Amino acid sequence: MQSRDATAQRSQWGSIPRVNRIAPRASSGFFEVSWGVVMSITKRNVSSEDYSWTESLSKALHAGSEWSDKDELLDVVYWGKQILSLIIGVAFGAASMHGILAILAYVVISTMMAQHFVVKYQQVDEDEVGGFWELAKEGFGSAFATFMVFFLQQVAPLWFLFPLDYATFLILGQQSHFDNLKSLGVKQSIIEQSERLEKSIQVFIPHLEFSDVVGFWTVWTLFSRIFSLGSSEWYIFLESDSHLNAEVLFDFLQNFDPEEKHFLGNGLYDEGDLVWRFRPVIIHHFHGYDEPDNKKFLFPEFACGFALSRGLLANLTKVLASSKGPVASLFSIDAKHELALLIYEQTATELSSFPNFFCLDRKDGCAIFYEQVSCVPASSPFLEDITFAVKTFSGNHDVRLPIIKNTWGASLPSIKFFSDVADEDIPTINSGIPNTERGHCGKTFAILKYFVDTLDKNLTAPNASWLLLADDDTLLSIPRLLHLLACYSNNENVVNLIAFALYTCRIFLSLSMVFSPLATRAIVSGCECPTDDSPDDMIIGVCARRSGVVILHSAAFHQARHIDYPKPYLRRVPPISFHKFDDIDPYHVYRDYLQESDAFIARGKQEL
């Protein structure tokens, strides 16, 4: 294509009779524009200077085309802006970009592209079409309206191209053979029930299908991913021990408008005592300490299931995408409480509790209920198959170790107490690591290496199936531990059954952990402590992730005291451990919450 001289062009256009414009540029909406096009075309006098849209499109697609009529070029700019506004509106809406930034970005992009098309691509002097501002104003009103319509529709292409799913289900499971079987069983049940009810749904198991989403168990890290997969009226979260009555759930959800912000579930709250009606607790960062004593902050019991409406998830997704900093702490201890706090702080939406529909146990009328699925093990581990190791130091020998020996340690053939000194009266093993005020990484890795050395000396030796590592202020239920370990193979590469806090990019473990031999070897061979007082739980978590070791969680293991948890939560799963002796009678806690006969029988449980 050849370029043209601006002076010659001005002379050429000056000799051409003016023609009516194709569309009224002052129209304020898409349909008004379309009607204006029709009316304009019918009123025009057809002459030799008229041009068809196919000819205009052909010239628009070729650089440096001849434009004998400036109105024809402006019409191309006009319709180009309409198309561009639709594309930008969809893109910005899908990306959850919002506010004045989105509007300014659209105006700049639209104006610059029109300028570039006329001056650079078509090689026309902008003065011949009225100058910069004429190009900027051309079709601006209708194009801006189109942009706003599509921008305000979140993920607009998915909503327009595909029918809405009624619900998307997320099954929060874990990566082990046993847990995968449970999750897949729940998924199949959801699909079969929904097909009978002729409901369009999606079902995902995040740890299997969104393995790249780190920290999926915090739930909020999943929001952007699931919202981008297509729109549903409801988003239902449940666990691998949850059971669904789809007909009851769908009927219940009909009572709520999915376009509004709804957060539905079974509400737990921090319970109090004779002094505190609602006790702020350390695992919730003492949230509510400055609130009125009669104000309860509810958070959902995940195993009972909970539901988020499309309106709420759209709002949350937009907040997360537009925030310049983290909207939630990367440090997480109790995902249930932190999720509810995030939703409240970012959207002013509180959990609405419906315990008769989201149930802690099976009963009539439940939409989702919890019922633990128990395995049928080929064989159960014996006490002799487990190495019980306790971290301690000389200052606690006479204070804490007698409590362990007279409670959960009483039924064990042996416990290995690793200390900073050897004491034959207890006895303790000198770990070779001096005591530290915090962290204890050096001592923990000394114990892990001790276990690996035991494995290396004799692979068939007793005490070689599992390593349980606990602090010296931990209370345990040994029969329940054995029952739970029976569901897992010690040949799996797992750090098993840990009540843990976590980072979305690092895992922060608790004060009682169970290691398989493969996991112990991987961690010891791949990592070392930076210093003896480095945080052992955090270092192990980082090493496990780096070494491909799977971290499993059990709600039966607890990082804190029994009084730091809601009573309904403790009743759901018989506890295996508690941590800290502060302000409690450990003997009473052991007797009331942990002591079982050696023949532990799980009452009222299904078998898988």
JOVENHU-V676563 format. One record per residue. RES is the residue in one letter. OMEGA is omega as a letter, one per 20 degrees, with the letter a starting at -180 (999 if undefined). Layout:
# JOVENHU-V676563
res	omega
RES	OMEGA
RES	OMEGA
This chain:
# JOVENHU-V676563
res	omega
M	a
Q	r
S	a
R	r
D	a
A	a
T	r
A	r
Q	r
R	r
S	a
Q	a
W	r
G	a
S	a
I	r
P	r
R	r
V	r
N	r
R	a
I	a
A	r
P	a
R	a
A	a
S	a
S	a
G	a
F	a
F	r
E	r
V	a
S	r
W	r
G	r
V	a
V	a
M	a
S	a
I	a
T	a
K	a
R	r
N	a
V	r
S	a
S	a
E	a
D	r
Y	a
S	a
W	r
T	r
E	r
S	r
L	r
S	r
K	a
A	a
L	r
H	a
A	r
G	a
S	r
E	r
W	a
S	a
D	a
K	r
D	r
E	r
L	r
L	r
D	r
V	r
V	a
Y	a
W	r
G	r
K	r
Q	a
I	a
L	a
S	r
L	a
I	a
I	r
G	r
V	a
A	a
F	r
G	r
A	r
A	a
S	r
M	a
H	r
G	a
I	r
L	a
A	a
I	r
L	r
A	r
Y	a
V	a
V	a
I	a
S	a
T	a
M	a
M	r
A	r
Q	a
H	a
F	a
V	a
V	a
K	a
Y	r
Q	r
Q	r
V	r
D	a
E	r
D	a
E	r
V	r
G	r
G	a
F	a
W	r
E	r
L	a
A	a
K	a
E	r
G	a
F	a
G	a
S	r
A	r
F	r
A	r
T	r
F	a
M	r
V	a
F	r
F	a
L	r
Q	r
Q	a
V	a
A	a
P	a
L	a
W	a
F	a
L	a
F	r
P	r
L	r
D	r
Y	a
A	r
T	a
F	r
L	a
I	a
L	a
G	a
Q	a
Q	r
S	a
H	a
F	a
D	r
N	r
L	r
K	a
S	a
L	r
G	r
V	a
K	a
Q	r
S	r
I	a
I	a
E	r
Q	a
S	r
E	r
R	a
L	r
E	r
K	r
S	a
I	r
Q	r
V	a
F	r
I	a
P	a
H	r
L	a
E	r
F	a
S	r
D	r
V	a
V	r
G	a
F	a
W	r
T	r
V	a
W	r
T	r
L	a
F	a
S	a
R	a
I	r
F	a
S	a
L	a
G	a
S	r
S	r
E	a
W	r
Y	a
I	r
F	r
L	a
E	a
S	r
D	r
S	a
H	a
L	r
N	a
A	a
E	r
V	a
L	a
F	r
D	a
F	a
L	r
Q	a
N	a
F	r
D	a
P	r
E	r
E	a
K	r
H	r
F	a
L	r
G	r
N	a
G	r
L	r
Y	r
D	a
E	a
G	r
D	a
L	a
V	a
W	r
R	r
F	a
R	r
P	a
V	a
I	a
I	r
H	r
H	r
F	r
H	r
G	a
Y	a
D	r
E	r
P	a
D	a
N	a
K	r
K	r
F	a
L	r
F	a
P	r
E	a
F	a
A	r
C	a
G	r
F	a
A	r
L	r
S	r
R	r
G	r
L	a
L	r
A	r
N	a
L	r
T	r
K	r
V	a
L	a
A	a
S	a
S	r
K	r
G	r
P	r
V	r
A	r
S	r
L	r
F	a
S	r
I	r
D	a
A	a
K	a
H	a
E	r
L	r
A	r
L	r
L	a
I	a
Y	a
E	a
Q	a
T	a
A	r
T	r
E	r
L	r
S	a
S	r
F	a
P	r
N	r
F	r
F	a
C	r
L	r
D	a
R	r
K	a
D	r
G	a
C	r
A	r
I	r
F	r
Y	r
E	a
Q	r
V	a
S	r
C	r
V	a
P	r
A	r
S	a
S	r
P	r
F	r
L	a
E	a
D	a
I	r
T	r
F	a
A	a
V	r
K	r
T	r
F	a
S	a
G	a
N	a
H	a
D	a
V	a
R	a
L	r
P	r
I	r
I	a
K	a
N	r
T	a
W	r
G	a
A	a
S	a
L	r
P	r
S	r
I	r
K	r
F	a
F	a
S	r
D	r
V	r
A	r
D	a
E	a
D	a
I	i
P	r
T	r
I	r
N	a
S	a
G	a
I	r
P	a
N	r
T	a
E	a
R	r
G	r
H	a
C	a
G	a
K	r
T	a
F	r
A	r
I	r
L	r
K	r
Y	r
F	r
V	r
D	r
T	r
L	a
D	a
K	a
N	a
L	a
T	a
A	r
P	r
N	a
A	a
S	a
W	r
L	r
L	a
L	a
A	r
D	a
D	r
D	r
T	r
L	a
L	r
S	a
I	r
P	r
R	r
L	r
L	r
H	a
L	r
L	r
A	a
C	a
Y	r
S	r
N	r
N	r
E	a
N	a
V	q
V	b
N	r
L	a
I	r
A	a
F	r
A	a
L	r
Y	r
T	r
C	r
R	a
I	a
F	a
L	a
S	a
L	r
S	a
M	r
V	a
F	r
S	r
P	a
L	a
A	a
T	r
R	a
A	a
I	a
V	a
S	a
G	a
C	r
E	r
C	r
P	r
T	r
D	a
D	r
S	a
P	a
D	a
D	a
M	r
I	r
I	r
G	r
V	a
C	r
A	a
R	a
R	a
S	r
G	r
V	a
V	r
I	r
L	a
H	r
S	r
A	r
A	r
F	a
H	a
Q	a
A	a
R	a
H	a
I	r
D	a
Y	r
P	a
K	r
P	r
Y	r
L	r
R	a
R	a
V	r
P	a
P	r
I	a
S	r
F	a
H	r
K	r
F	a
D	r
D	r
I	r
D	a
P	r
Y	r
H	r
V	r
Y	a
R	a
D	a
Y	a
L	a
Q	r
E	r
S	a
D	r
A	a
F	r
I	r
A	a
R	r
G	a
K	r
Q	r
E	a
L	999
